[in-house]
Amino acid sequence: MTAIPTAPRMTSDVHDTADAGLLLAGATGLVRVNLAAIASNWRALADRVGPARCGAVVKADAYGLGAARVIPALADAGCTAFFIATPGEAESARALLPKADLFALDGLAGDSGETFARLGVTPVLSTLDDVARWSAQARARGVKLPAALHIDTGLNRLGLPARDVRRIASEADLRAGLTLRLVMSHLASADNPADAKNREQLLAFETLTALFPSVPRSLAASDGLMLGSAYHFDLVRPGYALYGGQASQSNPAPVRPAVTVMARILAINDVPRGETVGYSATWRATRPSRIATVAAGYADGVPRSASAPDGRPGGYVMIGDTISPIVGRVSMDLITVDVTDVPPGIARAGEFAKLIGDGLSIEDAGYSAGTIGYEILTRLGQRFERVYIEDAR
Ligand SMILES: *Cc1c(COP(=O)(O)O)cnc(C)c1O
């Protein structure tokens, strides 16, 4: 990991190739994470939802970007409530955040209760069995343990059904030894503000949380917080938007991109009309073509579904200023890109092609491969050099 000591260029990636070349002479690929952008995205969301508190979801290694770097940047920006999923993530987050509120979204699995009790992490409990086991743990230790309750309001994924919520509220024995720190739920369709499901879930959440009058409430993630202040309650839990993601096209969050991914062009080949490119010969040149072979494949997080095997559009990359289609199969280490239309002299072996960044969003990369930006981020491979920008002067 290399920190860039000088001020990065925030408005244009024109000089990225030169910067990257200087810094990373031997790198085949580069993931550049702009920690300053992540911090300013958090501040923008915190401003948007105030007086509600703005937390940060840093599960899955901060959406693949490196929790060890992202968490301190968010803490420096002022964030004091963090959500992770697993006991392993709780361990590493707690080491970075001795005092912050830490919530574990996956609740109690196996004997993770031991870990959470030791670390002072609040598990998000989603089954009656979880509640009973956590309460037993508290009584056995003779201490009060912090708990969050996850209430299902219509996602039907992870969360207590209404009848169990009512039992926990009315039968004090069930929650003996527990201090309720949060009641929360999760929206199914927040990326579509017009979906009636949002209001239905909001009403169900209000009804069920009224059973716990003094406990802080949290309903919204990145898209939910854009639905308006009725959805903010006491704490919001954005993840994706912090990293520059825009899951909702109709209701964009006030955030900017934070990730650039580049990979080296290894070779440029002339491919005559009628020849095929790549495994299984799925793409055939319909004109004399120039093909750039780029050092990024599915092991680096380029989905194999970004292949354009039968002429349908697949993924694309940016070479210079030209959007250039991936042709043929994505393989483990390599993609092949049609650069016939790139102006002469721009596509050269040794230069970098841009996979994600200015002009090519994580959403673009996701949709063109039949997936979403979330999956693109969390599957970025570990093989590329990672560069963290800390200072946005
Ligand atoms: C992952 C997750 C979030 C964060 O969602 P984003 O869409 O990334 O903001 C919030 N709450 C729960 C329960 C989650 O699982």
The ligand as a Tripos MOL2 file, in Angstrom:
@<TRIPOS>MOLECULE
LIG
   15    15     1     0     0
SMALL
NO_CHARGES

@<TRIPOS>ATOM
      1 C1        -25.4300   -3.5190    3.8120 C.3       1 LIG1
      2 C2        -26.4960   -2.9210    4.6780 C.ar      1 LIG1
      3 C3        -26.6410   -1.5280    4.7740 C.ar      1 LIG1
      4 C4        -25.9010   -0.5700    3.8660 C.3       1 LIG1
      5 O1        -26.6000   -0.5110    2.6420 O.3       1 LIG1
      6 P1        -26.1330    0.4730    1.4620 P.3       1 LIG1
      7 O2        -27.1580    0.2750    0.4070 O.co2     1 LIG1
      8 O3        -24.7810    0.0350    1.0480 O.co2     1 LIG1
      9 O4        -26.1290    1.8560    2.0110 O.co2     1 LIG1
     10 C5        -27.5170   -1.0330    5.7250 C.ar      1 LIG1
     11 N1        -28.2650   -1.8670    6.4940 N.ar      1 LIG1
     12 C6        -28.1930   -3.2060    6.3890 C.ar      1 LIG1
     13 C7        -29.0510   -4.0630    7.2320 C.3       1 LIG1
     14 C8        -27.3130   -3.7870    5.4600 C.ar      1 LIG1
     15 O5        -27.2590   -5.1140    5.3420 O.3       1 LIG1
@<TRIPOS>BOND
     1     1     2 1
     2     2     3 ar
     3     2    14 ar
     4     3     4 1
     5     3    10 ar
     6     4     5 1
     7     5     6 1
     8     6     7 2
     9     6     8 1
    10     6     9 1
    11    10    11 ar
    12    11    12 ar
    13    12    13 1
    14    12    14 ar
    15    14    15 1
@<TRIPOS>SUBSTRUCTURE
     1 LIG1         1 GROUP 0 **** ****
